[in-house]
Amino acid sequence: MYDLEGVLGPAVMGFVDQHVRSLLTWDILVFFHRNPDAVLDTEGLASRLGRRAEELEPEVAALCDSRILAIAGGLIRYKPSPEMRDTIGRFVESCQDRGRRLALIALVLHKINPAY
């Protein structure tokens, strides 16, 4: 078995386990981390990600529950604590390295379908 914690580190592993529900959540996190000043409604975010707005709603709601995103007046903003922003930064940085990205994909797919 692949040593995911050895490849990703405990902080990123814990973050993925707790906050990355799907590959769509992953896309939302990367988008807002790279565009921290973006303020969009669900339709605007869906357009940026090439998705349907109704697909985003449960993922955005979960990220709001985790205090990573905030919604006010129908507008979505990136609002993690400084510590969470650092952890998300490590997650996004991990996405840049092929080996770590593959480990992340395996981890998320296993969460979606434990038989994977």
Secondary structure, 3 states (H helix, E strand, C coil): CCCHHHHHCHHHHHHHHHHCCCHHHHHHHHHHHHCCCCEECHHHHHHHHCCCHHHHHHHHHHHHHCCCEEEECCEEEECCCHHHHHHHHHHHHHHHCHHHHHHHHHHHHHHHCCCC
